Amino acid sequence: MALNYEIRKTPGDTAWFRHDRFGMFIHWGLYSMPARHEWVKNHEEMTNEQYDKYFKYFNPDLYDPKQWAKSAKAAGMKYVVLTTKHHEGFCLFDTKYTDFKSVNTPCGKDLVKEYVEAFRAEGLKVGFYYSLLDWHHPDYTIDCCHPQRNAPDWAALDEGKDLKRYAKYMRDQVTELLTNYGKIDILWFDFSLQGKGKDEWEAEELIATARKLQPHIIIDNRTQIEQDLWTPEQVQPREWVRDSEGNLVTWELCQTFSGSWGYHRDEQSWLSPEMLVRMLVNTVSCGGNLLLNVGPTSRGYLDKRAESALAAMGEWMKYNSRSIYGCTQSKYTAPADIRYTEPEEEGRLYVHLMAYPYYKVWLPGLQGKVDYAQFLHDGSELRFTEKEDGIEIDVPRVKPDSLVPVIELFMK
């Protein structure tokens, strides 16, 4: 018997997405050169002319997407989303509609093409992020997030701009992205803001263009039109995300290793490996996916902090991925300091020990329901005692060498 959660139906088929649960986000662009946040152009209120120095010298000579793909796969990630164009407007692909693209830098490459080929070769599903904001485009008007929002002549800077031409530009580029690179699994738009939403983006036409080209594709809801994915960011939901009508939805938490999405050389608030694993477990236990971000350097490699974090996730996933892939929120309510996940096809229950107990694990309400118990990481038996109102599992007094130990219960 399968778990019977009624999830809001959407235009795209999200079944594979809900199974895979864990993906990689990649934020990469010219902002990797100043290396002080991907919004550096906004934060420092740079003009296009000031920002162009990065375009002049961008040359990721150590770019090796095959290594990125291997690192993602080894971490247990099943899909990936790359920023083909972030808010700065710089395109990592060879587009006909702007000269502000990677092939016109010293790099001289279509970076998206190599990315798609490398990740597809590793068997990962491939996604494109595309920014709705564009601080470089000549028709993009100044708003509350624009680098020139405080310029004394901002009104004059907007003269002659036409957002309809910009909306057409976006459709043209999305057409390129969904025509020139084969099958694309996810299209991740980002984001709507005050004064710029679905009407300004001409979002219905934009989405229709994408679906006509690749009907299977999964699209997020950041155009202000609800589609397939709900995407909370830099938070930790405590329950299954719902839409405005209270329906359960397909959702994905997007998170960073630290406080920045792009490469930030001096940023120090990196999460510990244990916190990252907890984040994944917490998310899946609430029926969601985790999209965990890396920000490559301007030379094109993942720095040691990112590689170390990915390796730690991979070490845990190597032994415990059975409690993540194909799993979702359990029908049982977990006690404090424990998170449950359960496969959609019932028969097992995974008990994640977020705080390791002294020598007993108490699971109320499971009396008469468990046939066998073992640690998932090594398959070693755990003896348990049936009580009137639950079961009591004996565990070693010394915590196993696992960031978050998992008990696998075989149910009757």
C-alpha positions, 0 to 999 in steps of 0.5 A: 500500500502506498502513502496517500498524500493528495498533492496539488496537480501541476502542468509538469510531471513532478513524480521523478522530482519528488523521488530524487529529493536532492539537487545542486544549485550553481550560482556563477557569473561575473560576480565571482570575480569581485568575490564579495556576493552575487549582488555586488553590483546592487550593493555597491551601486555600480554602473554598467561601465564600472561593472564592465571591467569584470566582463573584460577580464572574465576567463575561467581557465580551470572550468571543468564541468565534468569535475563539478558533475562528479562532485555532485553525483558523489554527494548524492545529488540527482539533479542540478540547476545552473544560473544561465543568466543572473540579475547582472544580465551576463549570459553563460550561453551563446545567445543571439540577443546580446553581446553581454555573454561568455563567448565575448569574454577572454573565456570565449566559450558557451559555458552552458553547453559544456555544463549540460553535456557534463552533467547529462553524462553523469546521469543527472537531470539538468536545469536552467535558472533564468533571472527575470531581473536584468541590470544590464539590459537597455530596456530594463527599468530602474526599480527598488533592486536596481543598482542605479535606484539612488542615482540622482538622474534615475528618471532620465536613465529610464527614458526610452526604455520599454519593458515590452521589448525586454519581455520579448528578449526573455522569450527569445532567450528562453527559446534559445535555451530550450531549443539548443541544448536538448532535453531540459528538466527544470526551468527556474525563474527568479524573481518577481518584485514590487512593480514587476510581476506576471504582467510586466514579465508577460509571464503567461506567454513566457511560460507558454513558450517554454511548455510548447518547446519542452512540454515535460519541463518543470517550472517554478512559481516565481513569475507570480504564476503558480506552476509546478514548484514552490521554492522557499529560500534560506528558511527551514519549513517545519511542515509540508508547504501548502498553497494559498488554498491549503493544498499540499504542493511539490516544494523545494528548499533552496539553501546555501552553504554560507551567506552568499550564493555566488563565490564569496572569498571572505565569507565565514558563516559556512554551515557545518556538515552536520547542519547540512545533513540535518537540513536535508533530513528536515526537508524530506521529513516535511515532504520537500526537496533540498537544492543546495548551492555552490558558487564556483570561483572566477577561474571555474573550480569549486573551492575547498570549502565547497568540495569539503561540504559536498564530500561530507554530504556524500559520505553520509548519503553513501550509507543513508540515502535509502532514507532520502530517495523516494521518501517523504513525510511519514504518517507517524508523528515523530517524538522530539529530536527525531525525524521520520521519513517513509518510502511512498511504498510502505513497509519501512520507517526511517528514524533519524536521530537528530540528538543522540540518546543515552542508550534508549530510543523511545518511539511512542505509538509503534507498538505491535507495528515493527518486525525488525530494527537495524542501523541503516549505515551498517545494517547491524541489528538493534534489539527493541522491547514492546511496551504498552504505548510504544517501542523502546530500542536499545542503541550503543552508548557511543554514537556511531560515526555518522553525522545523523545516525538512522534507524531502519524499521521494517514494519509488519 
